[in-house]
Amino acid sequence: MIIDKTINIQINKGKVVAKTQSIPGKTASTLTVDQFNKLTKGMTFDQAVSILGPDYQESSLKRSANGVRRVVMWMRPDTTNITVALQDDKVTDVFNFLK
């Protein structure tokens, strides 16, 4: 079995300012629409983890003068997922890609 792994790192003046990754990682077989519906904009990352569980993958991270922007995914083995966008560890958007 071949597993594709990709990590991209953007550096500005010797400092990491952004990274993206595509690495098969942890999956959560119990993700539900009910869990998705409990997510709200403005909640903290820790609150999202308490709803969705600790098995997440960080798909991007970008640091700028405006703060830290992250995109985190909770994925089922069939690759359907719930994706959460955060700004400074506060939820800004949630996306339901469950079947």
Backbone as CSV, one residue per row, in Angstrom:
resi,resn,N_x,N_y,N_z,CA_x,CA_y,CA_z,C_x,C_y,C_z
1,MET,0.844,-1.186,0.000,0.000,0.000,0.000,0.885,1.244,0.000
2,ILE,0.583,2.178,-0.874,1.314,3.436,-0.951,0.491,4.512,-0.259
3,ILE,1.142,5.233,0.646,0.481,6.327,1.351,1.199,7.617,0.979
4,ASP,0.468,8.546,0.378,1.062,9.836,0.014,1.101,10.738,1.230
5,LYS,2.270,11.336,1.445,2.433,12.289,2.534,3.031,13.556,1.954
6,THR,2.434,14.691,2.289,2.934,15.967,1.811,2.909,16.962,2.956
7,ILE,4.020,17.655,3.137,4.079,18.748,4.105,4.694,19.945,3.387
8,ASN,4.021,21.084,3.421,4.536,22.322,2.846,4.730,23.322,3.974
9,ILE,5.900,23.938,4.014,6.196,24.926,5.047,6.623,26.218,4.356
10,GLN,5.985,27.325,4.767,6.331,28.636,4.219,7.127,29.393,5.276
11,ILE,8.291,29.892,4.872,9.169,30.601,5.797,9.370,32.022,5.289
12,ASN,9.282,32.974,6.213,9.519,34.376,5.893,10.524,34.923,6.898
13,LYS,11.655,35.393,6.422,12.708,35.955,7.271,13.129,34.968,8.362
14,GLY,13.258,33.702,7.971,13.747,32.682,8.898,12.728,32.146,9.877
15,LYS,11.472,32.566,9.760,10.421,32.097,10.670,9.324,31.402,9.887
16,VAL,8.810,30.316,10.452,7.695,29.611,9.831,6.448,30.478,9.963
17,VAL,5.812,30.771,8.827,4.596,31.589,8.849,3.363,30.793,8.439
18,ALA,3.570,29.649,7.756,2.423,28.834,7.356,2.884,27.408,7.100
19,LYS,1.978,26.471,7.330,2.261,25.087,6.976,0.961,24.425,6.569
20,THR,1.048,23.510,5.656,-0.084,22.672,5.294,0.432,21.250,5.218
21,GLN,-0.447,20.309,5.504,-0.037,18.920,5.443,-1.151,18.049,4.932
22,SER,-0.761,17.008,4.286,-1.683,15.987,3.820,-1.065,14.656,4.204
23,ILE,-1.384,14.220,5.401,-0.804,12.997,5.939,-1.927,12.154,6.515
24,PRO,-2.097,10.943,6.040,-3.102,10.080,6.666,-2.801,9.979,8.160
25,GLY,-3.800,10.170,8.964,-3.557,10.176,10.401,-4.698,9.542,11.154
26,LYS,-4.937,10.077,12.315,-5.958,9.529,13.197,-7.342,9.657,12.570
27,THR,-8.170,8.674,12.824,-9.558,8.741,12.374,-10.468,8.470,13.558
28,ALA,-11.686,8.952,13.452,-12.696,8.758,14.489,-13.936,8.163,13.829
29,SER,-14.242,6.930,14.141,-15.363,6.257,13.471,-16.717,6.688,14.005
30,THR,-16.752,7.462,15.077,-18.032,7.786,15.705,-18.509,9.209,15.442
31,LEU,-17.973,9.887,14.464,-18.436,11.246,14.180,-19.888,11.232,13.722
32,THR,-20.676,12.171,14.251,-22.099,12.227,13.914,-22.520,13.655,13.563
33,VAL,-23.633,13.761,12.885,-24.214,15.067,12.585,-24.612,15.760,13.890
34,ASP,-25.037,15.006,14.884,-25.386,15.576,16.188,-24.177,16.290,16.803
35,GLN,-22.993,15.678,16.693,-21.786,16.338,17.192,-21.531,17.625,16.415
36,PHE,-21.651,17.552,15.094,-21.463,18.738,14.260,-22.404,19.862,14.699
37,ASN,-23.657,19.527,14.957,-24.660,20.535,15.332,-24.363,21.197,16.672
38,LYS,-23.520,20.594,17.497,-23.150,21.182,18.790,-22.040,22.221,18.667
39,LEU,-21.381,22.255,17.523,-20.306,23.220,17.315,-20.880,24.595,17.020
40,THR,-20.295,25.629,17.615,-20.757,26.992,17.368,-19.568,27.918,17.137
41,LYS,-19.789,28.917,16.320,-18.754,29.922,16.112,-18.474,30.618,17.435
42,GLY,-17.194,30.876,17.681,-16.800,31.568,18.911,-16.356,30.640,20.024
43,MET,-16.721,29.351,19.928,-16.266,28.433,20.975,-14.757,28.229,20.836
44,THR,-14.123,27.746,21.904,-12.685,27.532,21.874,-12.355,26.199,21.209
45,PHE,-11.096,26.063,20.816,-10.632,24.804,20.248,-10.830,23.674,21.244
46,ASP,-10.532,23.917,22.515,-10.715,22.882,23.554,-12.177,22.460,23.659
47,GLN,-13.107,23.369,23.499,-14.520,23.009,23.526,-14.877,22.133,22.327
48,ALA,-14.327,22.450,21.157,-14.569,21.616,19.968,-14.007,20.212,20.184
49,VAL,-12.812,20.124,20.769,-12.209,18.818,21.057,-13.067,18.042,22.053
50,SER,-13.662,18.727,23.010,-14.507,18.027,23.992,-15.755,17.438,23.333
51,ILE,-16.210,18.026,22.236,-17.378,17.521,21.507,-16.984,16.422,20.519
52,LEU,-15.895,16.642,19.768,-15.529,15.749,18.670,-14.484,14.700,19.038
53,GLY,-13.772,14.914,20.120,-12.762,13.948,20.553,-11.354,14.378,20.189
54,PRO,-10.358,13.667,20.728,-8.958,14.067,20.561,-8.308,13.612,19.254
55,ASP,-9.019,12.841,18.433,-8.423,12.288,17.218,-8.657,13.206,16.023
56,TYR,-7.855,14.265,15.935,-7.990,15.235,14.856,-6.676,15.354,14.093
57,GLN,-6.763,15.973,12.932,-5.590,16.264,12.115,-5.569,17.752,11.822
58,GLU,-4.446,18.375,12.043,-4.320,19.783,11.685,-3.924,19.844,10.220
59,SER,-4.763,20.447,9.388,-4.459,20.469,7.959,-3.754,21.743,7.523
60,SER,-3.894,22.821,8.293,-3.118,24.023,7.969,-2.957,24.909,9.196
61,LEU,-1.895,25.670,9.163,-1.574,26.614,10.231,-0.901,27.805,9.577
62,LYS,-1.386,29.009,9.864,-0.773,30.215,9.301,-0.677,31.277,10.381
63,ARG,0.537,31.755,10.581,0.777,32.840,11.535,0.978,34.136,10.753
64,SER,0.354,35.192,11.212,0.526,36.496,10.570,0.361,37.580,11.627
65,ALA,0.463,38.803,11.195,0.254,39.931,12.114,-1.170,39.921,12.663
66,ASN,-2.098,39.275,11.943,-3.492,39.208,12.374,-3.757,38.058,13.336
67,GLY,-2.735,37.261,13.668,-2.914,36.158,14.601,-2.630,34.813,13.945
68,VAL,-3.166,33.767,14.557,-2.929,32.402,14.087,-4.225,31.837,13.518
69,ARG,-4.145,31.375,12.286,-5.298,30.760,11.599,-4.996,29.278,11.430
70,ARG,-5.926,28.410,11.851,-5.761,26.963,11.751,-6.993,26.345,11.110
71,VAL,-6.781,25.224,10.424,-7.876,24.402,9.940,-7.605,22.992,10.449
72,VAL,-8.586,22.433,11.147,-8.442,21.136,11.797,-9.575,20.233,11.342
73,MET,-9.253,18.947,11.102,-10.255,17.988,10.619,-10.374,16.802,11.563
74,TRP,-11.609,16.378,11.764,-11.908,15.103,12.421,-12.421,14.211,11.311
75,MET,-11.730,13.099,11.050,-12.016,12.292,9.869,-12.412,10.871,10.239
76,ARG,-13.425,10.379,9.541,-13.800,8.972,9.635,-12.863,8.153,8.746
77,PRO,-12.799,6.830,8.956,-11.969,5.993,8.078,-12.346,6.096,6.600
78,ASP,-13.610,6.418,6.283,-14.025,6.537,4.876,-13.707,7.918,4.291
79,THR,-12.965,8.727,5.010,-12.498,10.081,4.669,-13.573,11.159,4.727
80,THR,-14.816,10.823,5.076,-15.779,11.886,5.353,-15.313,12.558,6.642
81,ASN,-15.663,13.837,6.821,-15.074,14.544,7.964,-15.892,15.744,8.409
82,ILE,-15.504,16.242,9.554,-15.948,17.536,10.058,-14.696,18.403,10.108
83,THR,-14.774,19.573,9.491,-13.629,20.480,9.433,-13.970,21.744,10.216
84,VAL,-13.011,22.208,10.999,-13.203,23.397,11.829,-12.093,24.398,11.514
85,ALA,-12.479,25.631,11.214,-11.522,26.721,11.004,-11.473,27.552,12.282
86,LEU,-10.263,27.950,12.656,-10.081,28.706,13.896,-9.204,29.928,13.655
87,GLN,-9.493,30.977,14.377,-8.645,32.158,14.428,-8.291,32.360,15.886
88,ASP,-6.999,32.289,16.197,-6.532,32.440,17.583,-7.287,31.500,18.534
89,ASP,-7.434,30.255,18.114,-8.077,29.182,18.887,-9.563,29.399,19.178
90,LYS,-10.216,30.234,18.398,-11.668,30.407,18.454,-12.262,29.937,17.129
91,VAL,-13.330,29.175,17.184,-13.966,28.646,15.982,-14.570,29.796,15.172
92,THR,-14.218,29.830,13.880,-14.781,30.844,12.979,-15.736,30.215,11.966
93,ASP,-15.500,28.954,11.598,-16.354,28.256,10.646,-16.313,26.766,10.933
94,VAL,-17.423,26.090,10.630,-17.478,24.627,10.734,-18.100,24.074,9.455
95,PHE,-17.575,22.946,9.010,-18.018,22.348,7.759,-18.317,20.875,7.976
96,ASN,-19.485,20.439,7.521,-19.920,19.049,7.654,-19.734,18.337,6.323
97,PHE,-18.762,17.431,6.268,-18.522,16.634,5.074,-18.828,15.160,5.351
98,LEU,-19.754,14.917,6.292,-20.165,13.551,6.592,-21.174,13.113,5.550
99,LYS,-21.240,11.824,5.274,-22.228,11.300,4.315,-23.574,11.203,4.971
